[in-house]
């Protein structure tokens, strides 16, 4: 099958689209809540691990990017 023969699968049912939107929104809220918790715990992380504020910021940013990057692919895998 060539690249021009493939067609995108469209979701025509509005209820199904709404359910997908809710699922992605709830997952995104979980990521935001998790990152907010890390930002509140930033001073404690710095003290516990003996890390500078810059190192703690790198830890939080890496965690955030990892969660956000895995959100859609793992959601797609869960749908299949």
Phi and psi restraints in degrees (range 20) as a CNS / XPLOR table:
assign (resid 1 and name C) (resid 2 and name N)
       (resid 2 and name CA) (resid 2 and name C) 1.0 -83.2 20.0 2
assign (resid 2 and name N) (resid 2 and name CA)
       (resid 2 and name C) (resid 3 and name N) 1.0 168.9 20.0 2
assign (resid 2 and name C) (resid 3 and name N)
       (resid 3 and name CA) (resid 3 and name C) 1.0 -63.9 20.0 2
assign (resid 3 and name N) (resid 3 and name CA)
       (resid 3 and name C) (resid 4 and name N) 1.0 -26.0 20.0 2
assign (resid 3 and name C) (resid 4 and name N)
       (resid 4 and name CA) (resid 4 and name C) 1.0 -84.2 20.0 2
assign (resid 4 and name N) (resid 4 and name CA)
       (resid 4 and name C) (resid 5 and name N) 1.0 -17.2 20.0 2
assign (resid 4 and name C) (resid 5 and name N)
       (resid 5 and name CA) (resid 5 and name C) 1.0 -82.9 20.0 2
assign (resid 5 and name N) (resid 5 and name CA)
       (resid 5 and name C) (resid 6 and name N) 1.0 -20.2 20.0 2
assign (resid 5 and name C) (resid 6 and name N)
       (resid 6 and name CA) (resid 6 and name C) 1.0 -76.3 20.0 2
assign (resid 6 and name N) (resid 6 and name CA)
       (resid 6 and name C) (resid 7 and name N) 1.0 141.9 20.0 2
assign (resid 6 and name C) (resid 7 and name N)
       (resid 7 and name CA) (resid 7 and name C) 1.0 -122.4 20.0 2
assign (resid 7 and name N) (resid 7 and name CA)
       (resid 7 and name C) (resid 8 and name N) 1.0 147.4 20.0 2
assign (resid 7 and name C) (resid 8 and name N)
       (resid 8 and name CA) (resid 8 and name C) 1.0 -75.0 20.0 2
assign (resid 8 and name N) (resid 8 and name CA)
       (resid 8 and name C) (resid 9 and name N) 1.0 141.9 20.0 2
assign (resid 8 and name C) (resid 9 and name N)
       (resid 9 and name CA) (resid 9 and name C) 1.0 -82.4 20.0 2
assign (resid 9 and name N) (resid 9 and name CA)
       (resid 9 and name C) (resid 10 and name N) 1.0 121.2 20.0 2
assign (resid 9 and name C) (resid 10 and name N)
       (resid 10 and name CA) (resid 10 and name C) 1.0 -100.5 20.0 2
assign (resid 10 and name N) (resid 10 and name CA)
       (resid 10 and name C) (resid 11 and name N) 1.0 144.3 20.0 2
assign (resid 10 and name C) (resid 11 and name N)
       (resid 11 and name CA) (resid 11 and name C) 1.0 -102.1 20.0 2
assign (resid 11 and name N) (resid 11 and name CA)
       (resid 11 and name C) (resid 12 and name N) 1.0 107.7 20.0 2
assign (resid 11 and name C) (resid 12 and name N)
       (resid 12 and name CA) (resid 12 and name C) 1.0 -89.6 20.0 2
assign (resid 12 and name N) (resid 12 and name CA)
       (resid 12 and name C) (resid 13 and name N) 1.0 -20.9 20.0 2
assign (resid 12 and name C) (resid 13 and name N)
       (resid 13 and name CA) (resid 13 and name C) 1.0 -76.8 20.0 2
assign (resid 13 and name N) (resid 13 and name CA)
       (resid 13 and name C) (resid 14 and name N) 1.0 117.0 20.0 2
assign (resid 13 and name C) (resid 14 and name N)
       (resid 14 and name CA) (resid 14 and name C) 1.0 -60.9 20.0 2
assign (resid 14 and name N) (resid 14 and name CA)
       (resid 14 and name C) (resid 15 and name N) 1.0 -32.0 20.0 2
assign (resid 14 and name C) (resid 15 and name N)
       (resid 15 and name CA) (resid 15 and name C) 1.0 -66.6 20.0 2
assign (resid 15 and name N) (resid 15 and name CA)
       (resid 15 and name C) (resid 16 and name N) 1.0 -38.9 20.0 2
assign (resid 15 and name C) (resid 16 and name N)
       (resid 16 and name CA) (resid 16 and name C) 1.0 -67.8 20.0 2
assign (resid 16 and name N) (resid 16 and name CA)
       (resid 16 and name C) (resid 17 and name N) 1.0 -41.8 20.0 2
assign (resid 16 and name C) (resid 17 and name N)
       (resid 17 and name CA) (resid 17 and name C) 1.0 -61.3 20.0 2
assign (resid 17 and name N) (resid 17 and name CA)
       (resid 17 and name C) (resid 18 and name N) 1.0 -42.4 20.0 2
assign (resid 17 and name C) (resid 18 and name N)
       (resid 18 and name CA) (resid 18 and name C) 1.0 -64.1 20.0 2
assign (resid 18 and name N) (resid 18 and name CA)
       (resid 18 and name C) (resid 19 and name N) 1.0 -40.0 20.0 2
assign (resid 18 and name C) (resid 19 and name N)
       (resid 19 and name CA) (resid 19 and name C) 1.0 -64.6 20.0 2
assign (resid 19 and name N) (resid 19 and name CA)
       (resid 19 and name C) (resid 20 and name N) 1.0 -40.1 20.0 2
assign (resid 19 and name C) (resid 20 and name N)
       (resid 20 and name CA) (resid 20 and name C) 1.0 -64.5 20.0 2
assign (resid 20 and name N) (resid 20 and name CA)
       (resid 20 and name C) (resid 21 and name N) 1.0 -43.3 20.0 2
assign (resid 20 and name C) (resid 21 and name N)
       (resid 21 and name CA) (resid 21 and name C) 1.0 -61.3 20.0 2
assign (resid 21 and name N) (resid 21 and name CA)
       (resid 21 and name C) (resid 22 and name N) 1.0 -43.2 20.0 2
assign (resid 21 and name C) (resid 22 and name N)
       (resid 22 and name CA) (resid 22 and name C) 1.0 -62.2 20.0 2
assign (resid 22 and name N) (resid 22 and name CA)
       (resid 22 and name C) (resid 23 and name N) 1.0 -43.9 20.0 2
assign (resid 22 and name C) (resid 23 and name N)
       (resid 23 and name CA) (resid 23 and name C) 1.0 -62.3 20.0 2
assign (resid 23 and name N) (resid 23 and name CA)
       (resid 23 and name C) (resid 24 and name N) 1.0 -44.9 20.0 2
assign (resid 23 and name C) (resid 24 and name N)
       (resid 24 and name CA) (resid 24 and name C) 1.0 -67.3 20.0 2
assign (resid 24 and name N) (resid 24 and name CA)
       (resid 24 and name C) (resid 25 and name N) 1.0 -39.6 20.0 2
assign (resid 24 and name C) (resid 25 and name N)
       (resid 25 and name CA) (resid 25 and name C) 1.0 -63.3 20.0 2
assign (resid 25 and name N) (resid 25 and name CA)
       (resid 25 and name C) (resid 26 and name N) 1.0 -42.7 20.0 2
assign (resid 25 and name C) (resid 26 and name N)
       (resid 26 and name CA) (resid 26 and name C) 1.0 -66.3 20.0 2
assign (resid 26 and name N) (resid 26 and name CA)
       (resid 26 and name C) (resid 27 and name N) 1.0 -40.3 20.0 2
assign (resid 26 and name C) (resid 27 and name N)
       (resid 27 and name CA) (resid 27 and name C) 1.0 -63.8 20.0 2
assign (resid 27 and name N) (resid 27 and name CA)
       (resid 27 and name C) (resid 28 and name N) 1.0 -40.4 20.0 2
assign (resid 27 and name C) (resid 28 and name N)
       (resid 28 and name CA) (resid 28 and name C) 1.0 -66.2 20.0 2
assign (resid 28 and name N) (resid 28 and name CA)
       (resid 28 and name C) (resid 29 and name N) 1.0 -38.5 20.0 2
assign (resid 28 and name C) (resid 29 and name N)
       (resid 29 and name CA) (resid 29 and name C) 1.0 -63.6 20.0 2
assign (resid 29 and name N) (resid 29 and name CA)
       (resid 29 and name C) (resid 30 and name N) 1.0 -35.1 20.0 2
assign (resid 29 and name C) (resid 30 and name N)
       (resid 30 and name CA) (resid 30 and name C) 1.0 -64.5 20.0 2
assign (resid 30 and name N) (resid 30 and name CA)
       (resid 30 and name C) (resid 31 and name N) 1.0 -40.4 20.0 2
assign (resid 30 and name C) (resid 31 and name N)
       (resid 31 and name CA) (resid 31 and name C) 1.0 -64.1 20.0 2
assign (resid 31 and name N) (resid 31 and name CA)
       (resid 31 and name C) (resid 32 and name N) 1.0 -45.1 20.0 2
assign (resid 31 and name C) (resid 32 and name N)
       (resid 32 and name CA) (resid 32 and name C) 1.0 -63.4 20.0 2
assign (resid 32 and name N) (resid 32 and name CA)
       (resid 32 and name C) (resid 33 and name N) 1.0 -42.3 20.0 2
assign (resid 32 and name C) (resid 33 and name N)
       (resid 33 and name CA) (resid 33 and name C) 1.0 -64.3 20.0 2
assign (resid 33 and name N) (resid 33 and name CA)
       (resid 33 and name C) (resid 34 and name N) 1.0 -40.2 20.0 2
assign (resid 33 and name C) (resid 34 and name N)
       (resid 34 and name CA) (resid 34 and name C) 1.0 -64.2 20.0 2
assign (resid 34 and name N) (resid 34 and name CA)
       (resid 34 and name C) (resid 35 and name N) 1.0 -44.7 20.0 2
assign (resid 34 and name C) (resid 35 and name N)
       (resid 35 and name CA) (resid 35 and name C) 1.0 -67.9 20.0 2
assign (resid 35 and name N) (resid 35 and name CA)
       (resid 35 and name C) (resid 36 and name N) 1.0 -37.2 20.0 2
assign (resid 35 and name C) (resid 36 and name N)
       (resid 36 and name CA) (resid 36 and name C) 1.0 -61.8 20.0 2
assign (resid 36 and name N) (resid 36 and name CA)
       (resid 36 and name C) (resid 37 and name N) 1.0 -40.2 20.0 2
assign (resid 36 and name C) (resid 37 and name N)
       (resid 37 and name CA) (resid 37 and name C) 1.0 -62.4 20.0 2
assign (resid 37 and name N) (resid 37 and name CA)
       (resid 37 and name C) (resid 38 and name N) 1.0 -39.7 20.0 2
assign (resid 37 and name C) (resid 38 and name N)
       (resid 38 and name CA) (resid 38 and name C) 1.0 -66.0 20.0 2
assign (resid 38 and name N) (resid 38 and name CA)
       (resid 38 and name C) (resid 39 and name N) 1.0 -38.9 20.0 2
assign (resid 38 and name C) (resid 39 and name N)
       (resid 39 and name CA) (resid 39 and name C) 1.0 -66.2 20.0 2
assign (resid 39 and name N) (resid 39 and name CA)
       (resid 39 and name C) (resid 40 and name N) 1.0 -35.2 20.0 2
assign (resid 39 and name C) (resid 40 and name N)
       (resid 40 and name CA) (resid 40 and name C) 1.0 -68.5 20.0 2
assign (resid 40 and name N) (resid 40 and name CA)
       (resid 40 and name C) (resid 41 and name N) 1.0 -36.4 20.0 2
assign (resid 40 and name C) (resid 41 and name N)
       (resid 41 and name CA) (resid 41 and name C) 1.0 -85.8 20.0 2
assign (resid 41 and name N) (resid 41 and name CA)
       (resid 41 and name C) (resid 42 and name N) 1.0 6.7 20.0 2
assign (resid 41 and name C) (resid 42 and name N)
       (resid 42 and name CA) (resid 42 and name C) 1.0 -55.6 20.0 2
assign (resid 42 and name N) (resid 42 and name CA)
       (resid 42 and name C) (resid 43 and name N) 1.0 -46.8 20.0 2
assign (resid 42 and name C) (resid 43 and name N)
       (resid 43 and name CA) (resid 43 and name C) 1.0 -62.9 20.0 2
assign (resid 43 and name N) (resid 43 and name CA)
       (resid 43 and name C) (resid 44 and name N) 1.0 -39.0 20.0 2
assign (resid 43 and name C) (resid 44 and name N)
       (resid 44 and name CA) (resid 44 and name C) 1.0 -67.2 20.0 2
assign (resid 44 and name N) (resid 44 and name CA)
       (resid 44 and name C) (resid 45 and name N) 1.0 -39.0 20.0 2
assign (resid 44 and name C) (resid 45 and name N)
       (resid 45 and name CA) (resid 45 and name C) 1.0 -62.0 20.0 2
assign (resid 45 and name N) (resid 45 and name CA)
       (resid 45 and name C) (resid 46 and name N) 1.0 -41.4 20.0 2
assign (resid 45 and name C) (resid 46 and name N)
       (resid 46 and name CA) (resid 46 and name C) 1.0 -62.8 20.0 2
assign (resid 46 and name N) (resid 46 and name CA)
       (resid 46 and name C) (resid 47 and name N) 1.0 -43.3 20.0 2
assign (resid 46 and name C) (resid 47 and name N)
       (resid 47 and name CA) (resid 47 and name C) 1.0 -69.9 20.0 2
assign (resid 47 and name N) (resid 47 and name CA)
       (resid 47 and name C) (resid 48 and name N) 1.0 -44.4 20.0 2
assign (resid 47 and name C) (resid 48 and name N)
       (resid 48 and name CA) (resid 48 and name C) 1.0 -65.1 20.0 2
assign (resid 48 and name N) (resid 48 and name CA)
       (resid 48 and name C) (resid 49 and name N) 1.0 -46.5 20.0 2
assign (resid 48 and name C) (resid 49 and name N)
       (resid 49 and name CA) (resid 49 and name C) 1.0 -93.5 20.0 2
assign (resid 49 and name N) (resid 49 and name CA)
       (resid 49 and name C) (resid 50 and name N) 1.0 -4.0 20.0 2
assign (resid 49 and name C) (resid 50 and name N)
       (resid 50 and name CA) (resid 50 and name C) 1.0 64.5 20.0 2
assign (resid 50 and name N) (resid 50 and name CA)
       (resid 50 and name C) (resid 51 and name N) 1.0 32.1 20.0 2
assign (resid 50 and name C) (resid 51 and name N)
       (resid 51 and name CA) (resid 51 and name C) 1.0 -97.8 20.0 2
assign (resid 51 and name N) (resid 51 and name CA)
       (resid 51 and name C) (resid 52 and name N) 1.0 151.7 20.0 2
assign (resid 51 and name C) (resid 52 and name N)
       (resid 52 and name CA) (resid 52 and name C) 1.0 -75.2 20.0 2
assign (resid 52 and name N) (resid 52 and name CA)
       (resid 52 and name C) (resid 53 and name N) 1.0 167.0 20.0 2
assign (resid 52 and name C) (resid 53 and name N)
       (resid 53 and name CA) (resid 53 and name C) 1.0 -61.9 20.0 2
assign (resid 53 and name N) (resid 53 and name CA)
       (resid 53 and name C) (resid 54 and name N) 1.0 -34.7 20.0 2
assign (resid 53 and name C) (resid 54 and name N)
       (resid 54 and name CA) (resid 54 and name C) 1.0 -64.6 20.0 2
assign (resid 54 and name N) (resid 54 and name CA)
       (resid 54 and name C) (resid 55 and name N) 1.0 -40.3 20.0 2
assign (resid 54 and name C) (resid 55 and name N)
       (resid 55 and name CA) (resid 55 and name C) 1.0 -67.4 20.0 2
assign (resid 55 and name N) (resid 55 and name CA)
       (resid 55 and name C) (resid 56 and name N) 1.0 -39.5 20.0 2
assign (resid 55 and name C) (resid 56 and name N)
       (resid 56 and name CA) (resid 56 and name C) 1.0 -64.3 20.0 2
assign (resid 56 and name N) (resid 56 and name CA)
       (resid 56 and name C) (resid 57 and name N) 1.0 -39.1 20.0 2
assign (resid 56 and name C) (resid 57 and name N)
       (resid 57 and name CA) (resid 57 and name C) 1.0 -62.1 20.0 2
assign (resid 57 and name N) (resid 57 and name CA)
       (resid 57 and name C) (resid 58 and name N) 1.0 -40.9 20.0 2
assign (resid 57 and name C) (resid 58 and name N)
       (resid 58 and name CA) (resid 58 and name C) 1.0 -61.6 20.0 2
assign (resid 58 and name N) (resid 58 and name CA)
       (resid 58 and name C) (resid 59 and name N) 1.0 -41.0 20.0 2
assign (resid 58 and name C) (resid 59 and name N)
       (resid 59 and name CA) (resid 59 and name C) 1.0 -61.6 20.0 2
assign (resid 59 and name N) (resid 59 and name CA)
       (resid 59 and name C) (resid 60 and name N) 1.0 -47.3 20.0 2
assign (resid 59 and name C) (resid 60 and name N)
       (resid 60 and name CA) (resid 60 and name C) 1.0 -65.3 20.0 2
assign (resid 60 and name N) (resid 60 and name CA)
       (resid 60 and name C) (resid 61 and name N) 1.0 -42.8 20.0 2
assign (resid 60 and name C) (resid 61 and name N)
       (resid 61 and name CA) (resid 61 and name C) 1.0 -66.0 20.0 2
assign (resid 61 and name N) (resid 61 and name CA)
       (resid 61 and name C) (resid 62 and name N) 1.0 -39.5 20.0 2
assign (resid 61 and name C) (resid 62 and name N)
       (resid 62 and name CA) (resid 62 and name C) 1.0 -63.2 20.0 2
assign (resid 62 and name N) (resid 62 and name CA)
       (resid 62 and name C) (resid 63 and name N) 1.0 -43.9 20.0 2
assign (resid 62 and name C) (resid 63 and name N)
       (resid 63 and name CA) (resid 63 and name C) 1.0 -60.1 20.0 2
assign (resid 63 and name N) (resid 63 and name CA)
       (resid 63 and name C) (resid 64 and name N) 1.0 -45.9 20.0 2
assign (resid 63 and name C) (resid 64 and name N)
       (resid 64 and name CA) (resid 64 and name C) 1.0 -63.0 20.0 2
assign (resid 64 and name N) (resid 64 and name CA)
       (resid 64 and name C) (resid 65 and name N) 1.0 -47.8 20.0 2
assign (resid 64 and name C) (resid 65 and name N)
       (resid 65 and name CA) (resid 65 and name C) 1.0 -64.2 20.0 2
assign (resid 65 and name N) (resid 65 and name CA)
       (resid 65 and name C) (resid 66 and name N) 1.0 -38.5 20.0 2
assign (resid 65 and name C) (resid 66 and name N)
       (resid 66 and name CA) (resid 66 and name C) 1.0 -63.6 20.0 2
assign (resid 66 and name N) (resid 66 and name CA)
       (resid 66 and name C) (resid 67 and name N) 1.0 -47.8 20.0 2
assign (resid 66 and name C) (resid 67 and name N)
       (resid 67 and name CA) (resid 67 and name C) 1.0 -62.2 20.0 2
assign (resid 67 and name N) (resid 67 and name CA)
       (resid 67 and name C) (resid 68 and name N) 1.0 -45.2 20.0 2
assign (resid 67 and name C) (resid 68 and name N)
       (resid 68 and name CA) (resid 68 and name C) 1.0 -66.4 20.0 2
assign (resid 68 and name N) (resid 68 and name CA)
       (resid 68 and name C) (resid 69 and name N) 1.0 -38.0 20.0 2
assign (resid 68 and name C) (resid 69 and name N)
       (resid 69 and name CA) (resid 69 and name C) 1.0 -69.9 20.0 2
assign (resid 69 and name N) (resid 69 and name CA)
       (resid 69 and name C) (resid 70 and name N) 1.0 -30.6 20.0 2
assign (resid 69 and name C) (resid 70 and name N)
       (resid 70 and name CA) (resid 70 and name C) 1.0 -88.7 20.0 2
assign (resid 70 and name N) (resid 70 and name CA)
       (resid 70 and name C) (resid 71 and name N) 1.0 -10.1 20.0 2
assign (resid 70 and name C) (resid 71 and name N)
       (resid 71 and name CA) (resid 71 and name C) 1.0 -60.8 20.0 2
assign (resid 71 and name N) (resid 71 and name CA)
       (resid 71 and name C) (resid 72 and name N) 1.0 -53.9 20.0 2
assign (resid 71 and name C) (resid 72 and name N)
       (resid 72 and name CA) (resid 72 and name C) 1.0 -72.2 20.0 2
assign (resid 72 and name N) (resid 72 and name CA)
       (resid 72 and name C) (resid 73 and name N) 1.0 -45.4 20.0 2
assign (resid 72 and name C) (resid 73 and name N)
       (resid 73 and name CA) (resid 73 and name C) 1.0 -62.6 20.0 2
assign (resid 73 and name N) (resid 73 and name CA)
       (resid 73 and name C) (resid 74 and name N) 1.0 -40.8 20.0 2
assign (resid 73 and name C) (resid 74 and name N)
       (resid 74 and name CA) (resid 74 and name C) 1.0 -71.0 20.0 2
assign (resid 74 and name N) (resid 74 and name CA)
       (resid 74 and name C) (resid 75 and name N) 1.0 -32.2 20.0 2
assign (resid 74 and name C) (resid 75 and name N)
       (resid 75 and name CA) (resid 75 and name C) 1.0 -64.8 20.0 2
assign (resid 75 and name N) (resid 75 and name CA)
       (resid 75 and name C) (resid 76 and name N) 1.0 -41.4 20.0 2
assign (resid 75 and name C) (resid 76 and name N)
       (resid 76 and name CA) (resid 76 and name C) 1.0 -64.9 20.0 2
assign (resid 76 and name N) (resid 76 and name CA)
       (resid 76 and name C) (resid 77 and name N) 1.0 -40.5 20.0 2
assign (resid 76 and name C) (resid 77 and name N)
       (resid 77 and name CA) (resid 77 and name C) 1.0 -64.1 20.0 2
assign (resid 77 and name N) (resid 77 and name CA)
       (resid 77 and name C) (resid 78 and name N) 1.0 -37.5 20.0 2
assign (resid 77 and name C) (resid 78 and name N)
       (resid 78 and name CA) (resid 78 and name C) 1.0 -67.0 20.0 2
assign (resid 78 and name N) (resid 78 and name CA)
       (resid 78 and name C) (resid 79 and name N) 1.0 -32.1 20.0 2
assign (resid 78 and name C) (resid 79 and name N)
       (resid 79 and name CA) (resid 79 and name C) 1.0 -69.1 20.0 2
assign (resid 79 and name N) (resid 79 and name CA)
       (resid 79 and name C) (resid 80 and name N) 1.0 -31.8 20.0 2
